[in-house]
Amino acid sequence: LDGLFAIDRAGLVGEDGPTLAGSFDISYLRCIPGMLVMTPSDENELRQMLSTGYHFDGPAAVRYPRGSGPNTPIDPALATLAIGKGLVRRRGQKTALLAFGVQLSEALKAGESLDATVVDMRFVKPLDEALVRELAASHELLVTIEENSIMGGAGSAVSEFLAAENLLRPVLHLGLPDSYVEHAKPAQMLAECGLDQAGIEAAVRARLQQLAE
């Protein structure tokens, strides 16, 4: 199979309702052999990933949310990305926030407050294993952030890699709960799931406190 899946309405969809939410696509896509799974953080990265998937020799998926993006300037060239390579957006101390998708903007805000490293992971599959290995060696806590079910999601991919490599490092998974999130404004839904800046900060501080005890 050589095809590109452009998956609209990834994550929560506000008042469209829980039956239309794309809460599980990372989980069911990453178990398919040879599948390229990409999570853009903004409009420009979405364009680049669509181009990357189109030129990829095999099945590829790009998942993106309903609504508008953060108004990132668009590069008119349809450049492709290096497969399976994340991008460190901020260097900090102790904690590394690994954002898969549009939560990058909230992760960057939280990273400033926490003085945390913030990474735009970009690819769920293949995972940037070299980057995860480096982050695990240089930080006390890894935090995965995704607008997908925690069960079987991008965070699971990170933990599976760490376990396979016998890299013992605390990991905190932030994502969607094992339930259907009911109708609400998108911002309210993200806050309820702890995926906004305040929720990310609170979860990280609580876990750091546990590790210090």
Secondary structure, DSSP 8 states (H G I E B T S, - for coil): ---EEEE-SBB--GGG-GGG-B-SHHHHHTTSTT-EEE--SSHHHHHHHHHHHHHSSS-EEEE--SS--------SS-----TT--EEEE--SSEEEEEESTTHHHHHHHHHHHT-EEEE--EEES--HHHHHHHHHH-SEEEEEEEEESTTSHHHHHHHHHHHTT----EEEEEE-SS---S--HHHHHHHTT-SHHHHHHHHHHHHHHHH-
